[in-house]
């Protein structure tokens, strides 16, 4: 848990540095620590909510639909999650299509040389 908290603190610190450079402002160490703590607690709440959504649906696995439900109050976040989910679904379909084609191609190529060898021997 401490490593995760440290990772969140580090990431928040990096984001604050970027904002500081871009907006020409400064963040105190206390401010970065406070943002980190709030972020960590919010992520804990998100995890609990996702678990409860899945449990309510009588599932033991959190799905994309649970994440969309969690993001329902932020239109831009919900839109982003929905778009990413559609991109991933499309990539998965393309991969499945390639896997189906690949064995057919291998079967065809493995049969053709065999047919040539048999033809040359007779």
GIRA-V557264 format. One line per field, one symbol per residue. psi: psi as a letter, one per 30 degrees, with the letter a starting at -180 (. if undefined). A space follows every 50 residues. Layout:
psi=???
//
This chain:
psi=eeeeeeeeeeeeeeeeeeeeeefhlkkleeeeeeeeeeeeeeeeeeeeee eeeeeeghlfkkleeeeeeegffjeeeeeeeeeeeeeeeeeeeeeeeeee eeeeeeeeefeeeeeeeeeff.
//
